[in-house]
């Protein structure tokens, strides 16, 4: 399994539109081969920032998702609301536990 963590800064006032587009993107991702889970978090001290934690079977599954029409349909709306370049970090998952 691979997890990607993405940090995004959103222009003030555009957070609700970005969040709405992300919800649509997440709903579409659930239907993609290799998708495992996604979390969207707001840092407690930065209401205009988001951290996305997405987990996929393989990085190739994630790359196919990023090339899909479903992903691209939200790209313009979301990236147009972002204040700065995003940061991404890949991680190989070696342990996952839930309650």
VOKELUM-642617 format. One record per residue: y, z, x of N, C-alpha, C, CB in turn; residue in three letters. Coordinates in steps of 0.001 Angstrom, whole numbers, plus 500000, padded with zeros to 6 digits. Atoms other than C-alpha are relative to their C-alpha. Glycine has a CB too. Layout:
<rs>
YZXYZXYZXYZXALA...
</rs>
This chain:
<rs>
498822500000500837500000500000500000501240500000500881499999501210499048UNK498719500041499297503560499319501052501095500473499058500307498571500529UNK498851499532500766506710501071499885501262499523500691499996501548499855UNK498688500389499492510193499682500279501031500917499369500317498496499695UNK498896499153500453513209501961500032501275499206500223500037501391500761UNK498763500772499930516498500235499271501165500883499591499925498743499100UNK498784499249500303519941501852499357501105499001499679500410500934501192UNK498969500912500481522741500157497409501243500788499608499483499170498804UNK498729499457500496526427500978496882500540499030498961501039500220501170UNK499528500814501113527871499744493597501492500226499835499236500337498686UNK498565499867500232531522499025492883500242500944498825500647498614499733UNK499672499029501049533099501794490795500197499300498666501263500796500371UNK499889500535501348532800501113487088498937498975499652501333499394499821UNK501029501015500250530003498553487485498589500583499971500077498920501056UNK501315499357499961527189501099487631499179499768498720500171501491500229UNK500815500198501200526149500804483939499395498590499903500839500273498772UNK500520501376500046525780497002484155498897499814501038501138498974500239UNK501011500109498950523844497270487429498719500698499551500517500610501331UNK501169499246500469521537499937485957499259499253498900500424501381499494UNK500623500761501079520912497798482863499213498821500560501061499507499005UNK500707501122499375520020494776484986498762500491500743500931499243500964UNK501159499459499278517733496959487102498877500354499035500403501241500817UNK501030499656500990515918498232484010499245498748499555500635500705498774UNK500645501268500372515241494619482990499108499515501138501063498920499650UNK500771500420498832514076493823486513498732500845500127500854500111501284UNK501159499119499879511753496847486575498953499697498931500436501461499904UNK500939500339501075510215495918483222499239498721500336500745499837498658UNK500658501250499611509476492422484535499063500221501184501045498930500347UNK500831499746498814508079493785487824498637500554499611500706500975500949UNK501265499406500437505392495716485924498934498942499725500223500840498750UNK500926501086500338503821492367484994499563499195501220500640499074498990UNK500266500777498794503646491115488581498740500479500725501196500072500937UNK501170499607499208500422491043490620500425500835501208499213498751500464UNK499727499153498850500426493818493204500993501118499761500485499173501095UNK499020498940500287503096495988491545499261501306499740500898499625498775UNK500591498681500229502285499699491627500981500915499282499563500633501328UNK499047499077500621505432501693490839501408499725500502499609501462500287UNK498605500071499581509200501925491047500705501273499543500704498727499421UNK499110498894500364511725504745491048501423499544500300499640501332500785UNK498579500230499776515497504440490705500663501371500005500629499047498900UNK499388498678499861517471507436491932501485499858500309499296500817501104UNK498571499914499705521158508363492068500192501216500901500871500109498677UNK499738498843499150522156510548495034500917500998499280500633499553501338UNK499243498963500705523530513854493740501475500001500358499415501354500296UNK498597499967499570526752513428495721500651498624500049500099500639501355UNK499455501359499934527316509675495211499602499223498748499502499266501276UNK500384500597501278527278508477491595500076498475499989500872500544498912UNK499941501459499955528053504890492627498962499421500968501403499546500406UNK501055500482499120524985504630494890498656500107499283499980500799501330UNK501356499975500551521363503923494057499003499900501139499784498848498977UNK501122500118499080518113504360495917498811499532499161499697501371500751UNK501154500574500686515189502208494813498783500218500887500212498475499685UNK501248499797499287511668503190495834498939499193499260499617501531500093UNK500979500885500631509216500399495062498723499971500809500562498583499847UNK501285500023499320505518500412495858499174498825499486499246501336499796UNK500777501213500262503360497295496047498697500068500771500798498727500385UNK501266500069499271499790496571497087500237499457501406498979499116499243UNK499712500611498700501096494331499891501456499549500032499047498801500279UNK498649500536499854504407493143501255500058498566499470500448500049501481UNK500053501368500530503335489601500338500172499995498478498665499326500385UNK499806499897501457503126490695496656501479500176499681499181501184499414UNK498567499769500189506711491969496904500784498727500273500494501134500913UNK499290501237499667507846488721498554499833498954498903499499499441501335UNK500201500925501123506266486637495758500859500413498807498508499952499593UNK499161499493501085508049488860493233501455499615500222499867501525499882UNK498603500336499703511389488275494967500289498513499849500350500441501404UNK499817501443500170510856484523494743499849499569498537499000499243500867UNK500272500353501402510025484649491012501286499813499198499137501077499342UNK498871500219500905512318483499488233500449501305499346499627498977498923UNK499663498720500633512150486949486623500887500842500912498720500779499644UNK499169499251499055513570488560489770501363499332500151499301500109501374UNK498755500737499761516168485861490361500960500083498809499689498540500306UNK499137499965501182517467486145486787500963501180499995499157500042498758UNK499097498840499937519014489554487568500781500070501304499211501279499822UNK499403499927498662520059488838491154501523499851499974499400498927500891UNK498555500237499995523533487440490469500763501178499405500330498725499228UNK499321498876500649524510490249488110499998501235500897499331500325498656UNK500096498783499194523297492992490427500763499861501310498537500335500282UNK499339500147498711524499491613493749501513499842499847499427498807500745UNK498571500119500252527893490785492225500682501330499769500232499121498828UNK499462498660500232528321494486491470499925500890501231499264500657498864UNK500212499163498825527365495749494917501214499969500920498753499548500758UNK498805499848499179530143497051497151499775499574501446500468501430499962UNK500304500313498600528454496525500534498590499471500089500175501243500910UNK501364500441499768525323495083502037499009501120499790499859499445501391UNK501045499009500252522180496831501050499221500293501268499052499517498899UNK500868499616498890519846498630503429498580500125499454500477501344500670UNK501394499928500414516064498361503244499142500536501135499494498622499549UNK500958499462499047513253500254504965498604499844499414500308501493500332UNK501398500143500415509549499389504757499166501150500549499425498649500474UNK500887498906499602506839502045504921498578499675499559500471501356499390UNK501392500075500394503071501904504954499619501354499396499078499627501215UNK500366498754500687501773504481502478498646500455500528499959499806498438UNK501270499463499521499118506691503998499469501132499125500154500489501416UNK500438498971500951499004509367501283500891499931498777500041501428500638UNK499264499961501251499984509373497643499321500982499087500090498603499346UNK500557499011500913499484512289495294500949500169498822499759501358500721UNK499230499717501223500648512990491748499384501210499338500018498771499018UNK500590498843500661500190515924489509498925499605499063501031500780499271UNK
</rs>
